[in-house]
Amino acid sequence: LPEKGYFELHGNVLRCDPTSVRYAGLPCSRPENLSAEEVVVQPMVLDDPATKADADFWLHPCDCLPRAWRQEPPVDPETFQMLPLEGNVDFVPPPLSIVNGEFVCPARNLIDGGLIFETETETVSIADCKTKCKDVPNCMFFWHGTQQEAIACRLYSACNSLVRESGLEGELMALTRDSACMISNPQACWATSLRQAYLTDEAKSGFLYFDLHAQCDMMLLMGGWGVNGCSHQTYRPVDSHEWQHKQTMPATFEH
């Protein structure tokens, strides 16, 4: 299998001269999901000793975004704009895209009756697919796209791994039913912490859909076959860490 870089030698052994064997692979370009831009995390952790919580005036890109921090670094301005205009910054988030391409959840997680095709009398848009998932209590993921050139919707009760299926082209979405908080800077969080976590086999809890984001990112690192795009880690459980007390450092302190 030369295309995979695997060779087998057969026949009578006449001589073994390993110094004469030469094998050259194709040059590897930088994967599209690796940016040359360096993400700088504030090196000095600032704390208010008058409070019990830690790091009152320091925010990591992976921390959830408290409204008091506004759009100061490391907050992604687009993330700030996605917060609810009023009320708490913990909310039930809208459906989150996991992967766009040829990947779906395992067939064992498909809900009974959860494969819906568009017909001449019934259209199946991505909004229709989302509504159908919301109406089924145990639906946690839905996929919408084309299956063998037919528009289809799939509903899943779980999704612990991504499975490539030829003949598909669409988007896999996660439907979060519980309150969550939004990560301050999803792209910087992934670049500074989460990619290293899964590449070094470090268990990372407290992040929604971490395993699926890691699998999608790994597929891009390996060439991106069947993947049109991956989203970054965006949400965390509200009680995953202390974050609501954090605020930017005031210009002056009372004495």
C-alpha positions as CSV (number, residue, x, y, z in Angstrom):
1,L,0.0,0.0,0.0
2,P,2.4,2.7,-1.2
3,E,-0.2,5.4,-0.8
4,K,-0.2,4.7,3.0
5,G,3.5,4.4,3.3
6,Y,3.4,0.6,4.0
7,F,5.6,-1.9,2.1
8,E,6.1,-5.6,2.3
9,L,9.1,-7.5,0.8
10,H,8.6,-11.0,-0.7
11,G,10.8,-13.6,-2.3
12,N,14.2,-15.2,-1.5
13,V,16.5,-13.1,0.6
14,L,19.7,-12.4,-1.3
15,R,21.1,-9.5,0.5
16,C,20.0,-6.9,3.1
17,D,21.5,-3.5,2.5
18,P,19.5,-1.0,4.6
19,T,21.8,1.9,3.7
20,S,20.5,1.8,0.1
21,V,16.9,2.0,1.0
22,R,15.4,5.5,0.5
23,Y,11.9,6.6,1.2
24,A,10.6,10.1,0.8
25,G,7.1,11.2,1.9
26,L,5.1,14.0,0.6
27,P,5.7,17.3,2.3
28,C,3.3,18.2,5.1
29,S,1.7,21.6,5.2
30,R,0.5,23.3,8.3
31,P,-3.0,22.0,9.1
32,E,-5.7,24.6,8.6
33,N,-6.8,24.5,12.2
34,L,-3.4,25.5,13.5
35,S,-2.8,29.2,13.5
36,A,0.6,30.8,13.5
37,E,-0.8,33.5,15.8
38,E,0.3,33.1,19.4
39,V,-2.2,33.5,22.1
40,V,-0.9,35.4,25.2
41,V,-2.4,34.6,28.6
42,Q,-2.0,37.3,31.2
43,P,1.1,36.0,33.2
44,M,0.3,37.8,36.5
45,V,-2.6,36.4,38.5
46,L,-4.2,39.3,40.4
47,D,-6.3,38.6,43.5
48,D,-8.3,40.5,46.1
49,P,-7.2,39.2,49.5
50,A,-10.4,40.6,51.1
51,T,-12.5,37.9,49.3
52,K,-12.5,34.1,49.7
53,A,-12.5,33.5,45.9
54,D,-9.3,33.3,44.0
55,A,-8.0,35.4,41.1
56,D,-10.6,38.1,41.3
57,F,-8.9,40.3,38.7
58,W,-7.7,37.6,36.4
59,L,-9.5,35.8,33.6
60,H,-8.3,32.8,31.7
61,P,-9.6,32.4,28.1
62,C,-11.2,29.1,29.3
63,D,-13.1,30.8,32.1
64,C,-16.7,31.6,31.7
65,L,-17.5,35.3,30.9
66,P,-18.9,37.4,33.7
67,R,-20.8,40.4,32.5
68,A,-18.7,42.7,34.7
69,W,-15.6,41.9,32.6
70,R,-17.2,43.4,29.6
71,Q,-15.0,43.2,26.4
72,E,-11.6,43.5,28.0
73,P,-8.9,40.9,27.1
74,P,-8.9,38.0,26.8
75,V,-12.6,38.2,26.0
76,D,-13.6,37.6,22.4
77,P,-15.9,40.6,21.4
78,E,-18.1,38.2,19.3
79,T,-18.5,36.0,22.4
80,F,-19.6,39.0,24.4
81,Q,-22.2,40.0,21.8
82,M,-23.7,36.5,22.1
83,L,-24.6,37.0,25.8
84,P,-28.2,37.6,26.7
85,L,-28.9,41.4,26.8
86,E,-30.6,41.1,30.2
87,G,-30.6,38.7,33.1
88,N,-28.0,36.1,34.1
89,V,-25.0,35.2,32.0
90,D,-25.8,31.5,32.6
91,F,-28.6,30.5,30.2
92,V,-29.8,27.6,28.1
93,P,-27.6,28.0,25.0
94,P,-28.8,27.6,21.4
95,P,-27.9,24.5,19.4
96,L,-24.1,24.3,18.9
97,S,-22.5,23.0,15.7
98,I,-20.0,20.2,16.4
99,V,-18.9,19.3,12.9
100,N,-19.7,20.1,9.3
101,G,-19.0,17.4,6.8
102,E,-19.5,13.6,6.5
103,F,-19.6,12.8,10.2
104,V,-22.5,11.8,12.4
105,C,-23.1,10.0,15.7
106,P,-23.0,6.2,16.0
107,A,-26.0,4.4,14.6
108,R,-26.7,2.8,18.0
109,N,-27.6,6.3,19.3
110,L,-30.2,6.9,16.6
111,I,-33.6,7.4,18.2
112,D,-36.5,5.1,17.0
113,G,-38.2,7.0,14.2
114,G,-35.4,9.5,14.3
115,L,-34.5,9.3,10.6
116,I,-36.7,11.7,8.6
117,F,-36.5,12.3,4.9
118,E,-37.9,15.3,3.0
119,T,-40.9,14.4,0.9
120,E,-42.9,16.1,-1.8
121,T,-45.5,17.1,0.9
122,E,-43.2,17.8,3.8
123,T,-40.0,19.9,3.8
124,V,-37.2,19.2,6.3
125,S,-35.1,22.3,6.9
126,I,-32.5,22.6,9.7
127,A,-35.0,24.6,11.7
128,D,-37.5,21.8,11.3
129,C,-34.9,19.3,12.4
130,K,-34.1,21.4,15.5
131,T,-37.8,21.6,16.4
132,K,-38.3,17.8,16.0
133,C,-35.3,17.2,18.3
134,K,-36.6,19.7,20.9
135,D,-40.0,17.8,20.9
136,V,-38.3,14.5,21.8
137,P,-37.3,14.5,25.5
138,N,-34.3,12.3,25.1
139,C,-32.9,13.9,21.9
140,M,-29.5,15.5,22.6
141,F,-28.0,15.8,19.1
142,F,-29.4,16.2,15.6
143,W,-28.0,16.1,12.1
144,H,-29.3,17.8,9.0
145,G,-28.0,17.5,5.5
146,T,-28.1,15.4,2.4
147,Q,-28.0,11.6,2.5
148,Q,-27.5,10.0,-1.0
149,E,-28.7,13.4,-2.5
150,A,-31.9,13.3,-0.4
151,I,-32.4,16.0,2.3
152,A,-32.6,14.2,5.7
153,C,-32.7,14.8,9.5
154,R,-31.4,12.5,12.1
155,L,-32.1,12.6,15.9
156,Y,-29.7,11.1,18.4
157,S,-30.1,10.3,22.1
158,A,-26.3,10.5,22.7
159,C,-23.0,10.9,20.8
160,N,-19.8,9.7,22.4
161,S,-17.9,9.5,19.1
162,L,-17.9,10.8,15.6
163,V,-18.5,8.3,12.7
164,R,-17.7,9.1,9.1
165,E,-20.4,7.9,6.7
166,S,-19.9,8.1,3.0
167,G,-22.7,9.7,1.0
168,L,-23.5,12.2,3.7
169,E,-22.9,15.9,3.7
170,G,-24.3,18.0,6.6
171,E,-24.0,19.5,10.0
172,L,-24.1,17.8,13.4
173,M,-25.6,19.9,16.2
174,A,-25.7,19.5,20.0
175,L,-28.9,20.4,21.8
176,T,-28.1,21.6,25.3
177,R,-31.1,21.4,27.6
178,D,-29.5,22.6,30.8
179,S,-28.1,26.1,31.8
180,A,-24.5,26.7,30.8
181,C,-22.1,29.6,30.7
182,M,-20.1,30.9,27.8
183,I,-16.3,30.6,27.6
184,S,-14.6,34.0,27.4
185,N,-12.6,33.2,24.3
186,P,-13.3,29.8,22.7
187,Q,-10.5,30.0,20.1
188,A,-7.8,31.1,22.6
189,C,-9.0,28.5,25.1
190,W,-8.5,25.7,22.6
191,A,-5.1,27.0,21.5
192,T,-3.7,27.6,25.0
193,S,-5.1,24.6,26.9
194,L,-7.6,22.2,25.4
195,R,-5.7,21.0,22.4
196,Q,-2.7,20.2,24.5
197,A,-5.0,18.4,27.0
198,Y,-6.3,15.9,24.5
199,L,-3.0,15.5,22.7
200,T,-1.3,14.6,25.9
201,D,-4.2,12.4,27.0
202,E,-5.0,14.6,29.9
203,A,-8.5,14.2,31.2
204,K,-10.4,17.4,30.9
205,S,-13.7,17.7,32.8
206,G,-16.0,20.7,33.1
207,F,-16.4,21.4,29.4
208,L,-19.5,20.5,27.4
209,Y,-18.8,18.1,24.4
210,F,-15.0,18.2,24.9
211,D,-14.5,14.7,23.5
212,L,-16.4,15.5,20.3
213,H,-14.5,18.8,19.8
214,A,-11.2,17.0,20.3
215,Q,-12.1,14.2,17.8
216,C,-13.1,16.8,15.2
217,D,-9.9,18.8,15.8
218,M,-7.8,15.6,15.5
219,M,-9.4,14.8,12.2
220,L,-8.3,18.2,10.9
221,L,-4.8,17.6,12.2
222,M,-4.7,14.3,10.2
223,G,-5.7,15.9,6.9
224,G,-9.3,16.9,7.3
225,W,-10.8,14.2,5.1
226,G,-14.6,14.4,5.4
227,V,-14.5,17.5,7.6
228,N,-15.5,20.9,6.3
229,G,-15.2,22.6,9.7
230,C,-15.1,22.2,13.5
231,S,-16.4,24.5,16.2
232,H,-14.4,25.4,19.2
233,Q,-15.3,24.6,22.8
234,T,-17.9,27.2,23.6
235,Y,-19.9,26.3,26.8
236,R,-19.2,25.0,30.3
237,P,-21.5,23.8,33.1
238,V,-22.4,26.8,35.4
239,D,-20.9,25.1,38.4
240,S,-17.7,23.8,36.7
241,H,-15.5,26.5,38.2
242,E,-15.6,29.8,40.1
243,W,-16.1,32.6,37.6
244,Q,-19.0,34.9,38.5
245,H,-17.0,36.9,41.0
246,K,-14.4,38.0,38.5
247,Q,-14.1,41.6,37.3
248,T,-11.6,43.9,35.8
249,M,-9.3,45.7,38.2
250,P,-10.6,49.1,39.3
251,A,-8.5,52.2,38.7
252,T,-8.4,53.0,42.4
253,F,-9.0,51.1,45.7
254,E,-10.6,52.5,48.8
255,H,-8.3,52.7,51.9
